Amino acid sequence: MKLYSTNNTSASVSFKEAVFNSMPQDKGLYMPVSIPRLSEEFISNLDKYTLPEIAFEVAKSLLGDSIPEADLKVLINDAINFEAPIVKLEEDVYVLELFHGPSLAFKDFGARFMSRVMSYFLEVGEKQLDVLVATSGDTGGAVALGFLGVPNTRVTILYPKGKVSGVQEQQLTTNGQNIRALEIDGTFDDCQALVKQAFTDAELNEKYRLTSANSINIARLVPQTFYYFNTYAQLLKQNKNKVVFSVPSGNFGNIGAGLLAWKMGLPVEQFIAATNANDTVPAFLKTGVYEPKPSIATISNAMDVGNPSNWVRIADLFKGDKDELKKLIVGYSYNDQETAEALEQVFNTNGYVVCPHTAIAWKALKEWQAANEDVASGVFLSTAHPCKFPDVIPAEIAAKIVIPESVKELEGKEKQAVEMSNRFEDFKAYLLNNI
């Protein structure tokens, strides 16, 4: 597998180099030089494969000879060892549950795959790998559990102070070992900017072997394609072969992976980009003008991103063809009141409890279906377990949530986090002085 920077298509690097470098020095993002198209026979028979089998076939096609097939199969069977079922709520409305992994969020797919890929590529005697990750909530917990105890790696998680839920913060700050957390006085965009600047700082890169676990890393994007193919497999078992995906979107890695799956041949009728009040992309899809702006805090905190990194990848997939992009992707955005109302509506209508991010995806799907007579099956992605957001779910609904054992085990654990400003000088000094 060869990859180029979105800012320089003339040069290419190996998958291993892209994984460890995360972001090219020219500040672009890595994309595959060629995107293989899976055979129609495979696509039409997806229902005959398990999730790990689908994951192996997709990864094998994308990665080529980057990892020998036997090793890749072992890696995937270890990383993707939990389910991603679809649940039918009503006719042509399904929820894709992506919270059955260790951190109870869809980020487990990317974090577990990436940690094992990095561990596979690390050679004995090489310099310790320092993984930097900015999180708006769920990424940090998934990365922490994905890398916890992995030899010769150290993870530094940056999260915005007061802007993640209690359960999310516990998952970020109670691990110890090779995981450390920085509580940044700022927004997710500030955290993300600090990480990106670190990758282009000569002194830090001379001293440390830096890489990212954010969705800017191509190793995060690849495994997120798996559950799109697996969803189609489950629909085929119900004699459904047309699908629309509604994706709660923040940094746009999730929907970016869906579009990569589409490029590989997955037949998707429509992608719905569902956001909260941070509506940079929905605004672009309506006006044709892309204007990043500072993020604002909402009750769907994991989507509080004003300048989504992965949009450059999505634009690259369409090679500047705005018309094709706007035909395949539609955008919807909702404020906190609309989100809260949607959360209650899902429960009152279906007896199903969702997190606020999932509620936004449900509302966008229902709004799209009301305006379109397409008979495709609508699938909205449930990106996190509702137990992670008890403060924004009405008490009578929250009482219906079954709390997983892993969350109960977090209670009483001591928080370990360093408070820090959002100034790069302070972040750099911390990295240099905490070997």
N, C-alpha and C positions, 0 to 999 in steps of 0.2 A: 504494500500500500504506500503510495506516494502522496504527499500533501503540499499545497502551496499556501502562501499567505494571501488573504483577501486584498492586501495592499501591494502584492507583487506576485503575479501569476507566472512569471518566467522562471522562478527558482523553485525547487522542490526538496522536501526532506522526507526521511523515513518515518513510519508510524512511531517507532521508539523515540526518535528525536522530538517529534511533535508532542508526545505524551510528557516527556521530561521537561521540555522547554515551555509548554503550555501556550505561551503567546510569543509570536515572532517579535524580534527587536523593532521591526517597523510598525508595531502596534496594531497589526491586522489580526485576523484569527485564521487558524488552519482549516482548510477544506480539502476533501479528496480530489486529486487530479482527475480521476474518473470515478463515476458512480455506477457500479454494476447493476444491471436490471435482472431481477430474478425471473426464472422461467414461469410462463403461464401455467404450466403443469404443477409446479410447486405451489403457486398462489392458489390455484383452484382446489388443491388438496390439502390446504393448511389444517383442516379439521382432523386430519389423520396423524398430526404431530403433537407432541407435548410442548409446553413452554420451553424447557431446556433444549429440546430438539430444534425448535424454531430458532431459538437464540443462536445455536451453533451454526445453523445454515446461513443465517443472515450475517453473523460475524465472520464466518469463513469467506463469504462472498466479498465483504467489504475489506477485510484485512489482508486477503491474499496469502502470501507466504510470510507475513510478518511474524506469525506464531505458528509452529507446526500443528497440524490438525489434532493430533493426539493430545498435545499439551493444551490446546485451546478448549477441547472438549472437557478436560479435567477442570480447567479454570472456570468455565461457564457453569458446570454442574455444582461447583462449590459456591460461586457467587449468586447464581439465580436458583436458590433453593427454597423459594416461597412462591405462593400463587398470586395471580392477578385476575380474579374472576370478574365477569360482568354479571350484574343483577338486574333483572327486568322489573321496572317499577310500573310501567303501563305500556300500552301498545306502542311499539317503536320508540320507546324511551328506556334506555339502559344506563346504568352507572358502572363505570370501570373502577373497581376498588384497587387502588395502588398503595394501600397502607398496611400490607400484610408482612412487610419486612421488619428488621430489628428496630429501626427508628420510627416506624409507623408513618412513613412518608414515601412518595414516589422516588425521592432522591436515593433510596437504597439501591435501586437498579444501577444507577451511575456510580455511586460511591463504592459499592462492593466490587463491581467489575473493574473499576479503575485501580483500586488498591491492590487487587490481585495481579493486574497487568503490570503495575509498577514494581511490585515485589518480584514478579517473574523476570522482568528485565534487569533488575538490580543485580550486579555481579559482586562476588565476594571481594572485599577490600576497597570497594568504591566509596567515595565520599558520601556521608549521610545525606539523605534526601529531605529537604525542608519543604513541607507542603503548606502553602498559604491559602486560606480560604475566607472569603467574605460571605456572610450569611444574613438573610432577612428573616431567618427562622428555622427552616427545615434542612437546608443544605448542611449546616454545621453539625447537627446531630447525626445525620447519615454518614458524613465524612468521619466524625469522631469514632463511631462504632465500626465503620468500615476499615479504619486504619489502626484501631486500638490494638497495641501489642505487636504490630507488624515490625519486624526487625529492621534496623538501620533507617527508620523514618521518624520524622517529628512533624507534628501538625500544629499550626498556629491558626486559631479561628478568631476572626474579627466580627463582632456583632454590635448593632446599634443599641446603646443603653436605653432601657425602658420601652423598647419597641419589639420585643419578642415575648411570647407567652411564657407563663411560669414553667410549664412542662418543657417547652423548647429550651429555656435557659438551663433547666436541670440537665437536660441531655447534653448541652454544650459544656457545662462547667463542673461536672462531678466525676469526670473520668480519670484524671491523673495520668500516670505513666507517660506515654509519649504524646499526650494531647494537652495543649494549653490554650486558654481563652483570653481574649482581650475585649474588654467592654468599652466600646468607642463612644465618646460624647459627640454623637452626630447621627446621620442617617445611613441606610444601607448603601446609598450611592457614595457616601464618604468612605465607607469600608472598602467598597469595590475600587474606588480611586486609589486608595492606599496600596492595595494589593497590586494593581496594575503598574503603579509607579515603581514599586519595589522591583518588578521584573525588568525594568529598563534602567535601574540604578547600577552603575558600573562597579562601585565598591561592594555592594551587597552580593552581586553576582560573582565577583572575584572570590569572596570569602565563603559563600554558601552555594549549594546546589539547589536552586529554587525551582519549584513547580507549583501549579495551582490545582486545586480540586474543585474550582468553580466550573460552571458549564462552559466557560471559555476553553476548557480542556477538551479536546476531541474525544478522549476516552470516556467522558461523561455522556457525550451525545450518542455514541454508537449503541450502548445497551438500552437507551431509552427508545430506540426503534423497535425493540423486541416486543414490547407490550402492545404496540399498534398492530403488528402482524398477528399476535396471539388473540387480540380482540376479534379480528376478522375471522380467525379460526373458530372461535366460539360462536360467532354469528352464523357461520356456514353450518354448524351443527344444528342450528335452528332454522335452516333453509332460508337464511337471509344473506344476500350478497351485495347489498348497497349500504354504504355507511357514511354518516356525517359525524365528525368529531368536534365537540365543544371543549376547548382547553383553557383552564384558568391560567392566565399568563402574567408573568412578572418580568423575568430576565429573558424570556422567550426561547429558552433551551428546550422546553418540553414540546412546544408546537414545532420548533425547528427540527426536532427528531422525527416528529410525525411527517413533516414535509420531506425529510430525507427518505423515510419509508415509502412515501408516495413516489419519489424519484426512482426508487428501486423497483417499482411496479405495483405497490399496494393500491388497489382501486378505491380511492376516496372521492366522494362526490363534492364535499365541502369541508373546509376547516373554519371553525369559529374561534376567533381570538377574543376571549372574555377577560376583561380587566376590571379593576376597581377604578377609583377616581384618577389614578395614574394612567391616563388614557393616551399616551404619546402615539401608540400604534393605531388604535381605533380612529384617532383624529387624522392620522396620515391616510388611512384607508378611505376616509370621507373626503379629504381635501387635496390629497396628493402632495402635501407639504409635511416633511418630517422635521419636527421641532422638539428635541429633547428638552426636558425642564426638570427642575428640582423635584424630588419625590416628596409626597405628603403622606402622613401617617393615616392608616385606616384600620378597620377591624380585621381586614384580610391582609395581615402584615407581611406575609411571605411574598406578596405581589406588589409591595411598595417600592417600585422601581421606575424612575423617571427617564432613564436613559438605558434601555435594555441592550446589553452587550451583544446578544445573539441575533439582533435584527440585521447586522451586517452579513451574517451567514445566510439568512433568509433571502435578503436582497441578492446575494451572490448566486443562490440557487436559480433565480429567475433571470440572471444576467441582464438586469436593467429593464426587463419587460414589465412595466408597471401594470399594464392592462391584464396580462396573464396572472400576475400576483393578486391583483384586486378581484379577479374573477374567482380564484380558488380560496382566498382568505377574506372573510368578512369580520368586522370588529364590533364589539358591544362593550360598553363600560357602565358601571353602576356605582352610586354613592353608598355610604354606609347604611342609610335608612333602607334603600332598596335591597341591599344585601341581607339585612336582618329580616326584612319581610319575606324574602325568598327562602331563607333558612326555615322560617316558620311554615311557609306554604308547602315545602317539600315534606315536612313532618305531618302537617295536617292532611295532606292529600294522600301520602303513601306510607305514613308511619315510619319514615326512614330519617335518621339523623345524619346531617352533613356538617362539615366544617364550613366557615364562611367563604373560603376559596371555591369549594365545591358548589356552594349555593349560587355563586356568580356564574359558574359554568352551566348549571341547571337552568337558571333564568335566561341566559343567552340562547341556549338550545330551544327552550320553549318559545321564546320570542321569534327565533328564526323559523321554527316549524309553523308558527301561526301565520307567517308571511309567505310561506312556501308550501306548495302542494306535493313536493317530492315525497315519494314513498320510502325513501331510504331510512334505515334504522338510525336513530339519533343516539349517540353515546357521549355522555359527559364524564369527564375524568374527575374522580375523587382523589385528590392529591395528598391528603393527610387525614389521619384518624381524628374524629371530632373531639376526643378526649384531650387533645392538645390545646383546645381553645375554650375552656370552661367559662371564662369571664365574658365571652361574647355570645354564648348560647343561653337562651332563657332557661331558668331553673327547672321548669316543668319538663322541658325537652332534655336538658342535660341529665336529668335523673334517669333517663332511659338508656344512657350510654353505658355499655359494659366496659369497665376499665381494665385494660390488659395488665397482666402480672408485671411486665417490664416497667410500666409506669409506677405501679405501687412500690416497686423496689427502689425507685428514685427518692421516695419520701425520706426526709431526714439526712440525706447525703449532704456533705458540706460543699458549698459553692467555692470554687477555686477560679478566680478571674482577676485580671489586672485592669484597673480603670485607666483610661488613656484619652487624650485629646484627639481631635481629628487632623492634627498637623503631621505631615510626613516626617518632619525632623524628629518628632517624638517616637514615631513608629520605627524609623530607621535606627535611632539610638537604642531602642529596646532590643531589636534584632542583633545589633552589634555587641551589646553588653550582656546578652543572655544566651551564651553558647550552649 
